[in-house]
């Protein structure tokens, strides 16, 4: 995809840090490291990296964090999209979980 068309940005965070997309953007890709900070932005190393892009969908105020343990997949409930995440290293750094995903409800302002 084209960065200028999608208006994307890449954000990084430390172990146990909630990394969230700015208002009006959704998470389209991510990296969660293990014991070492394996996720890179330029020359900097992070435990978590997310790419957030602008969407034509309108955000609802309804958001929730979905948690999981090591080796488990996380997905947002139906009609929700990911807008942030947290990942751990060797410990459960995300509020007692190895990783978590912020899911927010969005709606299409152009549909009737």
N, C-alpha and C positions, 0 to 999 in steps of 0.2 A: 504494500500500500504506500501511498505518497504521504509523507509527513505533513506537507502543506494542506492537502485536502482533508486529512483527518484531524489536524491540530493535535498531535500527540506529544506526550512528554514522558520521560523516564525518571522514576524516583527510587531511591534506595533507603534502607534502614538497617538498624542493628538487630541482634538477637532479641526476640521478645518485643520488638517495637511494632506498633500498628502503623503500617504504611498505607495511606488512603489517597485515592484520586481526588482531585479538586472537584467542586460542584460542577455538574453538567458533563463529567467525563466518566467513562467506564473502563474497567480493567480488561485489557485484551491479551496480555501475555505477562508471564511472571517467571521468576527464578527464586527458588528456595535452596539455600546451601545446607551443607551438613556441618560437621565439626569446625571446618574452616570456612572463612568467608569467600566462597567460590563464585559469587555473583559479581559481575563487573559492570561499571559505567565508566567508560574511558579507562583511566588508570586506577580508579578507586575500587576497593573491594567492599562488598556488603553481604549481610546475611540474607537480605530480602531485596529483590528488585522487581518493580512492576512497571508496565507500560500502560499509560492511560490515554484514551483518545476521546475526543468530543463526540457526542451522540445527538441525534435529532430527537431522541426520546426525552420525555420530561420526567424528572425524578419525583418520587413520592416521598413523604417523610418517614415511611415505614422501612426501617432497616433492622437487620439482625446479624449477629456474628454466629457462624457455624463452625464448630470445633471438631478436631479429630486427633487421633493418636498417630504415632510413627507408622509409616507404611500404608496409611489409609487415605483413600481419595475423599475429596470434599466437593460437593456441588451445591449450588444455590437452589432453593425451592423453585417450583414453577412460577413464572412471571416475575422472577427476581433476577438481577444481574450482579456480578461481582464488581465491587468498587474499592476493595482494599484487602490486604492480607497481612499476616504475621507468620514468621517461620522461626524455628529454633535451630540450635546447633545440636550438641549431644544431650541436652537437657530439655525438659518441657518448659520452655521459656514464655510461651504464649498463654498466660493465665492458667497454667497447669496443663496445657496441651502442647503437642509438638507443633501444630500449625492451626490457623483459623482463617476464615474467609469472611469478609464483610459483604453481605448481600442486601441490596436495596430494590424495592419495587419501582418499576418504571412503567410509563404508559405512553402510547403513541398519540401525540396531540393532533396528528393529521387524520386519525381514524375516527369514525363516528359510530 
